[in-house]
Each structure stands twice: as structure tokens, then as C-alpha cells.
Amino acid sequence: MSWLVETVIGFAALLLGNVFWSTVRSGSFQRKFIGDADELSRFITLIGEEKFKCESITIQPAFGSYSNNIGLFLYSGIAALKKTRNLTGIGFIGLSIVGFLINPMFAAINLCLFFIVSFMGIHSYVKNAVVTDIHSVMSNIYKWNKEDPEGCRRFCSEEKPYLNTLYHVIVGLK
């Protein structure tokens, strides 16, 4: 009977490890995506440039300003993923304690399983969450640039220079 419990705990360790390590890497994925003009252009092509423009033109500065919108979208998505990371980490610690009580050797195996998953790529649901937030940022930049090009340029190039590539891709749309 203990082998069944150990197997279930082993699968749970793999699952928690996958979620944990994917969320750990979410911030670097976001920065890499924002800074990659080719990926951003492919993303706009995937959406459809005309559809993107039509959607973006309806954006309003819901949180007081476009800069607040942009900051909130970039921060809140990563903050939610960090909370998920923390919960899965705590869940794995609890799982490890249970595994240790069943068999200390099994707890070591679960620990190895948890870290083996760290060599895998980021799970698609994390990528989707990050790209969805970036899409919202892109829409805000597009609309803001139409209303106040100088303010948008200053914000994206001087105040938040990590948005410079994203800004130039959006401004380069015909």
C-alpha cells in the first residue's frame, strides 16, 4: 500500500516542480520577450496587425494613465505567478515531510524529481499568462502613442528603457 502512496506523492512532486520552476522563470521570460523585436513582430503577425490596431484603439487609461496601465499589467501578472510559486513551494515542503515520514529514501527521490523538472522549459500556461499581459501593454503603448507620441516615447525610452524595443516595434506598425 505504501508504494501506491509513494507513487502518488512522486507524481505530485513532479507536478509541483513543474509549476514551481515555470513560475520562477516567468520574470526572465517576460524580459526576454519584451526585448526581442522578432518575437514581438511574430506575435503581432499572429494576432493580425489590423486586428491588433482595432483592439488597441479602444484602450482607455483605466488606472489613471497609460503609464499606470502598463506598470500594472507588467507587475500584476508576475506578482500573481510569484504567489503561485510560493504556494507550490510550500506544497512541496509539505509533500516532502509526508514522504519523509513514509520513507526517508523516498523523500530524497522526491527531492530529486522536484529538481529534475527544473531542467525543463517554461510551461505553456506561464508563457500564455506573460504574453497576455504583454499584449495588454502593447495595446496601451499603441493607443498612447497615437494620443501623445512624445510622452509615450519618453516613458518607454527614458523612464522604462526595458520597454524601448517593444515601443519601437509598436511605433513601426504601419
N, C-alpha and C positions, 0 to 999 in steps of 0.2 A: 504493500500500500504506500510506503514511503517513496518508492520510485515514481509513482504517479504524481504525488505532491511535488517531488523534486523536478519532474519534467515540466509541470505547470509553472513552477517558480522559475525554471530556466527560460521558458518561453517569455514569461513576464519580464525577466531581466533583459532579454533581447529587445523586447518592445520598448521598455523604459529607456534602455540605452539608445535606441534609435531616435526616440523623441528628444531625449536629453542632448545628445551630440548634434542633432539637427538644429535645435534651438540655440545651442552655444555658438554655432557658426552663422546664425542669421544676420548678425550685425556686419560681419565681414562680407557676406553675400550681398547685403544691401549696398555697402560702399563700393564693391566691385561692379555691381550692376549700374549704379548711378554714374560711375566713372568710365563706362565702356560705351563709346559712341556707336559702335557696330551693333551691340546688343540692343541698345535703346532704339536704334533705327529699325532693326528687325522686329522689335516689339510693336512699334508704330505701324509697320507694314502688316504685321499680323492682325492688328486691330482694324486697320484700314485708315489711311490718312484722313480721308474725308469724314469718316465716322468719328474719328478722334476729334477733329476740329468742331464738328457739330455738337458733340457731347461737351467739349471744353467751353464752348461759347456760353453755355448755360450756367457755368460755375459762378457762385457768389462768395464773397468773403464772409463766410458763415461765422467765423470765430473772431470777427473784428477787422481782419485784414488778410490779404493773401499770404503775407509772411507768417501770420499766426496759423493759417490753414496748413501751409507747407510744414512748419515746425511740428504741428500736432500730428499730422499724418506720418511723418518720419519717426517721431518719438513714440507715439502710442502703439504702433504695430510692434516695434522692437521691445517696448516695455511689456506688452502682453506676452510675447514669446519668452521674455526673461522670467515672468511669473510661471509660465508653463515649465520652463527649465528647472526652476526651484522646486515646483511640486513634484516633478518626475525624479529629481534628485532625492528628495525626502522619501518618496515612494520606494526608490531603490534601496535606500538605507533601511527602511522598514522591512523590505523583502529580504535583504541580506541578513538582518537579525533573525528572521524566521528561518532562513536557510541555515544559519549557523546553529540554531537550536536543534534543527533536524540532524545536521551532519556538518561539522566544520569544513571538511574537504569539499562538500557540495557548495558551501558559501564561497570558497576560493574559486571554484569553477564558475559560479555565477558572476563573480567579480571579473574574471577573465572574459566572459561573454559580454558583459557590460562594456568593457574597454575594446574588445574586438570590433564592436559595432562603430566605434569612433573612426575607424578607417574607411567606412562607407561614406558616400556623398550625402549631401543635404536632401532630406526627404521632400517630395514634391509639394506636400501641403505647406511646408515652411516657405518654399520658393514662391508658391502661389500667394501666400499671405503678404510676403515682402513686395512682390511685383504689383499686387493690387494697391498697396499703399503708394508705391512709386507712380502708378498710373494716376492716382489722385493728385500727386504732387505735379506731375507733368501737365495735367489739365489746368491746375491753378497757375502754373507758370505761363502756359499758353494764353489764358484769359488775361492775366495780369499784364503780360507783355503787350497785349492789344490795347489795354486801357492806359498803362503808364510804363512805356518801354524803358525810360531812364531809371525809374525806381526799381523795376524788376531786374534790370541789368546790374545795378549797384548791389542789390540784395544777393543775387546769385553769383556775382563775380568777386565782390569785395567783402560783404558781411558773412556769406556762407560759401567760400570758394570751392568746397567739395561739390557744389551744385553747378559749377561752371560748365562742365561737359554736357550735363543734362540741359542746361539753359541753351547752349549753342545748338544742340540737336533740335530743340523745340523751335528756336528762332529760325533755324534753317528750313523749316517746313514752308512750302510754297503757298 
